[in-house]
Every structure is written in structure tokens, then in C-alpha cells.
Amino acid sequence: DTSGSVWGGIVRRFIDATFDILKSTEAFFERVHVHIVQCDAIVQTDDVITNLQELMEWGRTMRLHGMGGTDFRPVFGYVDWLREKKEFTNLKGLIYFTDGFGTFPEKMPEYQTAFVFLDEEYNNYDVPPWAIRLILKQEEI
């Protein structure tokens, strides 16, 4: 979520923590195909990471795109389109870092979804029942 309400340092800290987790898993070095999708009310960018060098370069040169309103549905539509194109052979899931203020999809996707919130930013309890709701404390990232 790169909307106006989720911006800058918060996003950077989450990305750094996610990268640390990815780099610590053996599976990351064997085979990885991660799409980092930036979206506010529309999909802004999609960067594909397939190895550690690409991950490090992306992290070093990353720019945030967006700052508009928040609508979660375009990302789900985009992921479904990528699945139709066979971009994913075994999609494990979607992790959506957000403050939760936006329009959620009405129907459950065919893959697991986690909405990740920071505790100080989280106060939206309208997460769909089919989604995982993960609330991180500042010190955890």
C-alpha cells in the first residue's frame, strides 16, 4: 500500500524486515519469484525479484510510487491476471502491508492472503474473514 497514509519510513522498515526474513530462508537462494507490487488506488509498479542480487539492488534503488487513495482490489485483479498468464506456477500467497483503510475485495481469492498492519497504525477491523490479519509492533520491525 503506497497510498498517502502509508508512506516513507514505515514502508522502508517493513521492506527491510521482509528482506531479512527472505534472505534467512534457504528456499530464497534455491528458487524465488517475488513480485513487489506498489499500489494506491491503482497498480503503480511491479518489480520482479528472482535472486539475491536483484533483491539487494532493488532495495538500494527503491522508489515509492503512489500517494493517492487506497483500493486493495486492483492488486488482487492484477495477481489474478498474472495467474491467468501463467506467471505463477505455484503461488504461495499475497502479503499486503497497509494501514487497512481502503476497499477490500468481496470474494476470497484462490491463494492465501495476509494483511499486515503496524500496531500504532492499525484500527480498521473490517478485514475480510478469509484473510490473515497480522499486527506487528514497531519493535518487531
ROGUBA-230800 format. One record per residue: x, y, z of N, C-alpha, C in turn; residue in three letters. Coordinates in steps of 0.05 Angstrom, whole numbers, always signed. Example, Ala and Ser with C-alpha at 12.3 -4.5 7.8 and 13.67 -1.06 7.14 Angstrom:
<pts>
 n.east n.north   n.up ca.east ca.north  ca.up c.east c.north   c.up   r
   +264    -114   +156    +246      -90   +156   +264     -66   +156 ALA
   +257     -45   +142    +273      -21   +143   +258      +1   +157 SER
</pts>
This chain:
<pts>
 n.east n.north   n.up ca.east ca.north  ca.up c.east c.north   c.up   r
    +17     -23     +0      +0       +0     +0    +18     +25     +0 ASP
    +18     +39    -22     +34      +63    -24    +16     +87    -27 THR
     -6     +87    -12     -24     +109    -12    -13    +132     +5 SER
    -26    +154     +5     -17     +177    +21    -14    +172    +50 GLY
    -30    +153    +61     -30     +148    +90     -9    +128    +99 SER
     +3    +114    +79     +24      +94    +85    +48    +102    +68 VAL
    +67    +115    +80     +88     +126    +63   +114    +128    +77 TRP
   +136    +128    +62    +162     +134    +72   +175    +114    +91 GLY
   +182    +123   +115    +197     +106   +133   +184     +81   +141 GLY
   +157     +82   +144    +143      +57   +152   +146     +36   +130 ILE
   +142     +43   +105    +145      +24    +83   +173     +14    +82 VAL
   +193     +31    +85    +221      +23    +84   +228      +3   +106 ARG
   +218      +8   +130    +224      -11   +152   +211     -38   +147 ARG
   +187     -38   +136    +173      -63   +130   +188     -78   +108 PHE
   +197     -65    +88    +212      -77    +66   +238     -89    +76 ILE
   +252     -74    +93    +277      -84   +104   +273    -109   +121 ASP
   +252    -109   +137    +246     -133   +153   +239    -156   +136 ALA
   +223    -151   +115    +215     -173    +97   +239    -184    +83 THR
   +257    -167    +74    +282     -177    +61   +298    -193    +79 PHE
   +301    -185   +104    +316     -200   +124   +305    -228   +127 ASP
   +278    -230   +128    +265     -256   +131   +270    -273   +106 ILE
   +266    -261    +82    +271     -276    +57   +300    -286    +55 LEU
   +319    -269    +62    +347     -276    +59   +355    -298    +79 LYS
   +340    -300   +101    +347     -320   +121   +337    -348   +115 SER
   +320    -351    +94    +309     -377    +87   +326    -390    +65 THR
   +331    -415    +68    +346     -429    +47   +332    -429    +21 GLU
   +305    -431    +22    +289     -432     -3   +294    -407    -20 ALA
   +300    -384     -8    +304     -360    -23   +327    -363    -42 PHE
   +348    -377    -34    +372     -380    -50   +368    -401    -72 PHE
   +350    -420    -67    +345     -441    -87   +327    -432   -109 GLU
   +304    -421   -102    +285     -413   -122   +266    -392   -111 ARG
   +265    -369   -123    +248     -347   -114   +237    -332   -138 VAL
   +212    -324   -135    +199     -308   -155   +179    -290   -140 HIS
   +189    -267   -132    +173     -249   -115   +166    -224   -132 VAL
   +140    -217   -132    +131     -192   -144   +127    -172   -122 HIS
   +140    -149   -124    +136     -127   -105   +118    -107   -120 ILE
    +93    -107   -112     +73      -90   -126    +67     -66   -109 VAL
    +70     -42   -120     +63      -18   -106    +36      -9   -117 GLN
    +18      -3    -98     -10       +4   -107    -21     +24    -87 CYS
    -34     +44    -97     -51      +61    -80    -80     +56    -89 ASP
    -91     +71   -107    -118      +65   -118   -115     +50   -144 ALA
    -90     +49   -155     -84      +34   -179    -57     +21   -175 ILE
    -51      +0   -191     -25      -13   -190     -5      +7   -202 VAL
    +15     +14   -187     +35      +34   -196    +59     +20   -209 GLN
    +70      +0   -196     +93      -14   -205    +92     -43   -198 THR
   +107     -60   -212    +111      -88   -205   +140     -95   -211 ASP
   +155     -99   -190    +183     -106   -193   +186    -136   -186 ASP
   +199    -151   -204    +202     -180   -200   +230    -186   -190 VAL
   +231    -201   -169    +257     -209   -157   +260    -239   -160 ILE
   +283    -247   -171    +287     -276   -175   +313    -286   -162 THR
   +329    -267   -151    +354     -276   -138   +362    -255   -118 ASN
   +382    -262   -101    +391     -244    -80   +403    -218    -91 LEU
   +417    -219   -113    +429     -195   -125   +407    -175   -133 GLN
   +386    -185   -146    +364     -168   -154   +350    -156   -129 GLU
   +347    -172   -108    +335     -162    -84   +352    -139    -72 LEU
   +378    -143    -71    +396     -123    -59   +395     -97    -76 MET
   +396    -100   -102    +395      -77   -120   +368     -62   -117 GLU
   +347     -77   -117    +321      -64   -114   +319     -49    -88 TRP
   +328     -61    -66    +328      -48    -40   +345     -23    -40 GLY
   +367     -23    -54    +385       +0    -55   +373     +23    -72 ARG
   +359     +17    -93    +349      +37   -112   +319     +42   -110 THR
   +306     +29    -92    +276      +30    -90   +266     +59    -88 MET
   +245     +64   -104    +230      +90   -102   +201     +82    -98 ARG
   +188     +97    -81    +159      +93    -76   +143    +108    -97 LEU
   +121     +95   -106    +103     +107   -125    +75    +106   -114 HIS
    +60    +127   -117     +33     +127   -108    +25    +153    -95 GLY
    +15    +152    -71      +6     +175    -55    -23    +182    -60 MET
    -38    +165    -74     -66     +171    -78    -83    +158    -56 GLY
   -108    +151    -63    -125     +138    -44   -118    +108    -43 GLY
   -134     +93    -28    -128      +64    -25   -151     +47    -35 THR
   -144     +28    -52    -163       +8    -61   -147     -18    -64 ASP
   -154     -38    -49    -139      -63    -49   -146     -80    -74 PHE
   -169     -76    -85    -179      -93   -107   -161     -93   -132 ARG
   -148     -71   -140    -131      -73   -164   -108     -93   -161 PRO
    -97     -95   -138     -75     -115   -134    -85    -143   -138 VAL
   -108    -149   -127    -120     -176   -130   -127    -181   -159 PHE
   -138    -162   -173    -143     -165   -201   -118    -169   -217 GLY
    -97    -155   -210     -71     -157   -223    -59    -185   -218 TYR
    -60    -194   -194     -49     -221   -188    -65    -242   -202 VAL
    -91    -239   -204    -107     -259   -218   -100    -259   -248 ASP
    -94    -235   -259     -86     -233   -287    -59    -246   -291 TRP
    -40    -243   -273     -14     -256   -274    -17    -286   -273 LEU
    -36    -295   -256     -41     -324   -255    -52    -335   -281 ARG
    -70    -320   -293     -81     -329   -319    -59    -330   -340 GLU
    -40    -312   -339     -17     -312   -358     +3    -333   -351 LYS
     -1    -349   -330     +18     -369   -320    +44    -358   -311 LYS
    +43    -333   -301     +67     -320   -289    +74    -335   -263 GLU
    +55    -346   -250     +59     -361   -225    +53    -390   -231 PHE
    +70    -408   -222     +64     -437   -225    +55    -448   -198 THR
    +62    -435   -177     +54     -446   -150    +53    -422   -131 ASN
    +34    -404   -135     +31     -380   -118    +26    -388    -89 LEU
    +44    -380    -72     +41     -386    -43    +22    -367    -29 LYS
    +22    -342    -38      +4     -323    -25    +12    -294    -30 GLY
     -4    -277    -19      -1     -248    -22     +2    -236     +5 LEU
    +22    -220     +9     +25     -205    +34    +21    -176    +28 ILE
     +2    -163    +41      -6     -136    +35     +0    -119    +60 TYR
    +20    -102    +59     +27      -84    +80    +10     -59    +77 PHE
     -5     -51    +98     -24      -30    +95    -33     -19   +123 THR
    -46      +4   +122     -59      +14   +146    -88      +5   +148 ASP
    -97      -9   +126    -123      -21   +127   -146      -4   +117 GLY
   -141     +21   +111    -162      +39   +102   -164     +39    +72 PHE
   -182     +23    +62    -186      +21    +33   -208      +1    +28 GLY
   -213      -4     +3    -235      -21     -5   -224     -50     -9 THR
   -234     -68     +7    -225      -96     +5   -241    -111    -17 PHE
   -229    -132    -29    -245     -148    -47   -267    -163    -32 PRO
   -289    -167    -46    -312     -180    -34   -308    -211    -33 GLU
   -296    -222    -53    -293     -251    -54   -265    -260    -47 LYS
   -263    -283    -35    -238     -295    -27   -222    -304    -52 MET
   -196    -297    -53    -180     -306    -75   -173    -335    -72 PRO
   -161    -347    -93    -154     -375    -93   -126    -380    -80 GLU
   -116    -360    -67     -89     -362    -54    -92    -348    -26 TYR
    -74    -356     -8     -75     -344    +19    -67    -314    +17 GLN
    -79    -299    +34     -74     -270    +35    -70    -262    +64 THR
    -49    -246    +69     -45     -234    +95    -44    -204    +92 ALA
    -59    -190   +109     -58     -161   +111    -41    -156   +136 PHE
    -19    -141   +132      -1     -136   +154     -3    -106   +162 VAL
     -6    -102   +188     -10      -75   +199    +11     -69   +220 PHE
    +17     -44   +224     +33      -35   +247    +13     -29   +269 LEU
    +21     -37   +294      +2      -34   +316     -7      -5   +320 ASP
    +10     +14   +317      +3      +42   +322    -15     +53   +299 GLU
    -13     +41   +276     -29      +50   +253    -55     +34   +250 GLU
    -57     +12   +264     -80       -6   +259   -104      +1   +276 TYR
   -126      +7   +263    -151      +10   +277   -175      +5   +259 ASN
   -170     -11   +238    -192      -18   +220   -197     -48   +223 ASN
   -221     -54   +232    -228      -82   +238   -245     -95   +216 TYR
   -245     -83   +192    -262      -92   +170   -247    -112   +152 ASP
   -225    -124   +161    -210     -143   +144   -229    -166   +138 VAL
   -230    -175   +113    -248     -197   +107   -241    -222   +123 PRO
   -261    -239   +129    -256     -262   +146   -238    -283   +133 PRO
   -235    -282   +107    -218     -301    +93   -188    -294    +93 TRP
   -182    -270   +103    -154     -260   +103   -141    -264   +130 ALA
   -116    -267   +130    -100     -268   +154    -95    -239   +162 ILE
    -98    -233   +187     -93     -206   +198    -69    -208   +216 ARG
    -47    -195   +209     -23     -195   +225    -17    -167   +234 LEU
    -14    -163   +260      -9     -137   +271    +19    -138   +283 ILE
    +37    -122   +272     +65     -121   +281    +69     -97   +300 LEU
    +85    -101   +320     +94      -79   +337   +118     -66   +325 LYS
   +121     -40   +330    +143      -25   +318   +170     -39   +323 GLN
   +174     -49   +347    +200      -62   +354   +204     -88   +340 GLU
   +183    -100   +328    +186     -124   +313   +197    -120   +285 GLU
   +195     -95   +276    +207      -89   +250   +227     -67   +254 ILE
</pts>
